[in-house]
Structures are given as C-alpha cells and as structure tokens.
C-alpha cells in the first residue's frame, strides 16, 4: 500500500509546482490597479478659461483619482490621462507632471517617464501605459469620460 501512495505523491507535487508557477507568471510585479473613479466632464479648449494650445497640455485636478492631464497633439486631437503613476498608485505623491519638453511626463517619486502621445513608459520602473480616458471633440467642446 505504501508503494501506491508514493506513486501518487511525486506526480501530485509536480502538478502543484507547475500550477503555482503558472499563476505566478501571470502577475505584473510592482503594479497595482489604479482605483476606478467615474470621470465625465466637458471643457472648451478654444475658450480663454480652458484654452489648450496645439502641442500644449493642462491639468484638471478635480477629476479622476489624482487628476487628469489633457494633451493636445494636433488641432482636433486630444488625449486624456490619469495623473496617477501606474507603477505604485497607493503612494500619494505618485503623480505625473509634464516635463519642459511638453512631449513627456515624469513621476518624480519613482522616476518613471511616459510619452504623452500614447502614455507609453520609456524610463523608470513603470512597465504599463498611463491610464487613459476617452475623449470626444466636436470642434468646440471636449468631452472626457470613462
């Protein structure tokens, strides 16, 4: 009877180690999910108050988890990103700021840097894109939502 038990233990151990390995491979270490916050607001980027020039940007800190950054790469194109850095969103200072080049942003807490055209990381520990919100522009009003 002990031979039968021993014959099952080895395959069982192999299965358990294989299962734990597969589960572990699916994790993105160092990345936590940015908490969901309902975003739904409209601005008028051609007016004096909300003006965003072509190639420019503006922060809207009353929206999103830690604010929304809107970047305008061309006359009719806008991209909106959550300002919270995706590397470690639990840290209150993990917030992106536009760099002087106006085409990149940095989280000075962890050192991650992102390209503002699409939110892709290119330096630092962050490995995932900035959280992006949807935009809709009708030539006058820019609607930002999730």
matplotlib code that plots the C-alpha trace (Angstrom):
import matplotlib.pyplot as plt

x = [0.0, 2.9, 4.1, 0.8, 0.9, 4.4, 3.5, 0.9, 2.9, 5.6, 3.1, 1.0, 4.0, 4.9, 1.3, 1.3, 4.6, 3.5, 0.2, 2.0, 4.5, 1.7, -0.2, 3.0, 3.9, 0.6, 1.4, 2.9, 5.1, 5.2, 1.9, -1.3, -4.6, -5.5, -8.8, -11.8, -13.2, -16.1, -14.9, -17.4, -16.8, -16.6, -14.2, -14.0, -10.3, -10.8, -12.0, -9.9, -10.5, -9.9, -7.5, -5.1, -2.8, -1.7, 1.2, 0.1, -1.5, -3.5, -4.2, -7.7, -7.1, -10.8, -11.4, -10.0, -8.2, -5.4, -6.3, -6.5, -3.9, -5.1, -2.6, -3.4, -1.0, -2.9, -5.9, -8.6, -6.9, -6.8, -5.6, -6.5, -4.5, -4.9, -2.2, -1.6, 1.5, 0.6, 3.8, 2.6, -0.7, -1.0, 1.7, 0.1, 3.0, 2.9, 1.6, 2.8, 3.9, 4.6, 8.3, 9.7, 9.8, 6.0, 6.0, 6.9, 5.7, 7.5, 6.6, 9.4, 8.6, 9.6, 11.3, 9.0, 8.8, 6.0, 5.4, 2.3, 1.2, 0.1, 1.1, 3.8, 6.6, 10.2, 12.2, 11.9, 10.2, 6.8, 6.1, 2.5, 0.8, -0.7, -4.4, -6.2, -9.7, -11.8, -12.3, -14.7, -14.2, -16.8, -14.7, -15.8, -16.5, -14.2, -15.9, -13.6, -15.1, -14.5]
y = [0.0, 2.4, 1.9, 3.1, 6.3, 7.0, 6.6, 9.4, 11.8, 12.7, 13.5, 15.5, 17.6, 18.2, 19.3, 21.7, 23.3, 23.6, 25.2, 27.7, 28.6, 29.3, 31.5, 33.4, 34.1, 36.0, 38.7, 42.0, 42.6, 46.2, 47.2, 47.8, 48.7, 52.4, 52.7, 53.3, 56.8, 57.9, 60.6, 62.6, 66.3, 68.7, 71.6, 74.1, 74.2, 77.0, 79.4, 81.6, 79.7, 76.1, 77.1, 74.3, 75.3, 72.8, 70.8, 72.1, 70.5, 71.3, 69.7, 69.2, 68.1, 68.0, 64.9, 61.3, 59.6, 62.2, 64.5, 64.3, 65.6, 66.6, 66.9, 68.3, 66.9, 68.4, 70.8, 68.2, 65.5, 65.3, 62.6, 62.5, 60.6, 59.8, 61.7, 58.8, 56.8, 53.2, 51.8, 52.4, 54.3, 53.8, 56.4, 59.8, 61.6, 59.1, 61.7, 62.6, 66.1, 67.3, 67.8, 71.0, 69.3, 69.2, 65.7, 63.6, 63.3, 62.1, 60.8, 62.2, 59.8, 56.6, 58.2, 56.7, 58.7, 58.5, 59.7, 61.9, 60.8, 57.4, 57.2, 54.6, 54.3, 54.7, 55.0, 54.0, 51.1, 51.5, 48.9, 49.7, 52.6, 55.6, 55.1, 56.8, 58.3, 58.6, 61.9, 63.3, 66.7, 68.4, 71.5, 73.4, 71.1, 68.4, 65.6, 63.5, 60.2, 56.6]
z = [0.0, 0.7, -2.9, -4.2, -2.0, -3.1, -6.8, -6.4, -4.3, -7.0, -9.8, -7.3, -6.3, -9.9, -10.6, -7.6, -8.5, -12.1, -11.0, -8.7, -11.5, -14.0, -11.5, -10.6, -14.2, -14.8, -12.2, -13.1, -10.1, -8.8, -10.5, -8.6, -10.1, -10.0, -8.2, -10.5, -10.4, -12.5, -15.0, -17.1, -17.7, -20.6, -21.3, -24.0, -25.1, -27.6, -24.9, -22.7, -19.4, -20.7, -23.6, -24.6, -27.5, -30.1, -28.6, -25.1, -22.1, -19.0, -15.6, -14.3, -10.7, -9.7, -11.8, -11.8, -9.0, -8.6, -11.5, -15.3, -17.8, -21.2, -24.0, -27.5, -30.1, -33.1, -33.7, -33.5, -31.4, -27.6, -25.2, -21.5, -18.9, -15.2, -13.4, -11.0, -11.9, -12.7, -11.0, -7.4, -7.3, -3.5, -2.9, -2.7, -4.4, -7.4, -9.8, -13.3, -14.3, -17.8, -18.4, -20.1, -23.5, -23.4, -25.0, -22.0, -18.4, -15.2, -11.8, -9.7, -6.9, -8.8, -11.8, -14.4, -17.6, -20.2, -23.8, -23.9, -27.4, -26.1, -22.4, -23.0, -20.4, -21.6, -18.4, -14.8, -13.2, -14.8, -17.4, -18.3, -20.1, -18.3, -17.6, -20.5, -20.5, -23.6, -25.4, -27.9, -29.6, -31.7, -32.7, -29.6, -26.6, -25.4, -23.5, -21.2, -19.9, -19.0]

ax = plt.figure().add_subplot(projection="3d")
ax.plot(x, y, z, "-o")
ax.set_aspect("equal")
plt.show()
